Amino acid sequence: MTLDDFVVYQKARIVDLCYLQQDAFDPVDLSCPLPRQRRVFERMHRLAVADEHTLRFEGKDQAREFFTKLASALRNYNYAAEGSAEHDELLARIDGMLGGGGK
């Protein structure tokens, strides 16, 4: 698998694990209000369209490390209550990893 294919695979994995799946046992992730869905979708879109100029990796190990950290931040965001310090910190971390500010 080439590095480019590996990055595409990792992006798809993030969308599946961090956006499409919800935790029915967590009160925050159980039901996601539309504004929050939009914020996360905007970041998923930014990730999907990110190219080699936005996300640069020397090899698969570096890419794997980046996507593991991004997935962790996104999963933790899914459980962070709206308006909490953790919520705001995670959103800022995710935006930083995706190369820019959020909307």
N, C-alpha and C positions, 0 to 999 in steps of 0.2 A: 504494500500500500504506500503510495507516495505521501509526502508531507501535506500536500494540498488536499488529497482525499481524506487524510487523517483529520485535518482541521474541519472539513465539511462534516465528517462523522461526529466529531466532538460538538459542533454547533447543534446538530440534530439531537444528540443525546441531551444537551442542556435544555432544549425546547421541550423535549418529552419529560424529563425528570423534574424540571423546575417551573414549567409553565402549564403543561397539560394535566399533570397529576395534582390532585388535591388530597389533603389529609382530613378525612371525615371525622376524626377524633380530636382535632385541634379547633378551638373556637375561632381563631383568627383565620385559619386556612379553610375552614368548613365552608364559608360563604364569602366570596370576594366581591365587594361593591364595584360598580362600573368604573369609578375614577381610579381605583387601585388596579383593576384589570388593565385599564388604558396605560397607566404608568409602566406596568410590567411588560405589556405588549410592545410599547415603544422601545424598551430596552432589548426585547427579543428581536425586534425588527432591526435595530442598530447592530446587533450581533450578527444577524443573518446577512446583512449587506456589507459587513466589514470585510475589507479586502486585505491583501498583503501589505498595503501601505498603512493600514490601521492596526492590524495585528501581525506583527513580525515575529517569526520563530526561527531559531537556528536549527532545530530538529524536533523530533517527536517528543522527547523528554521534556523540553522546554514548553511545548504546546500542551502536553498532558498536565504539567504543573499549573499552568495558567488556567486551563479549563477546570481543573479540580478546585482551585481557589475560587473561581467565578461561581461554580456550582454550589459551593459551600455558602458563599455570600447570598446567592439567590434563594437557596433553601432556608437559610436563617431569616431572610427578609420575609418569606412566606409566613413565618410564625411571629413576626414582630408586629405588635399592636400599632395601629395607625396613630401618628402623632407622638410616639415615644421617642426617646433619645436613640434607642437601638435602631428603630425604623429609619430615622434620618441619617444615622451613621452608616448603615448598610447601603442605603440608597446612594449616598455620596461615594462609598467604596466601589459599588457596582459601576456608577458613572465614570469614575476614575479608571477603572479597568477597561471600560469600553471606549475610552478615549474622548471624553468630553462631558459636558454638563447635560443634565436631563431637562425635560420640559416640565 
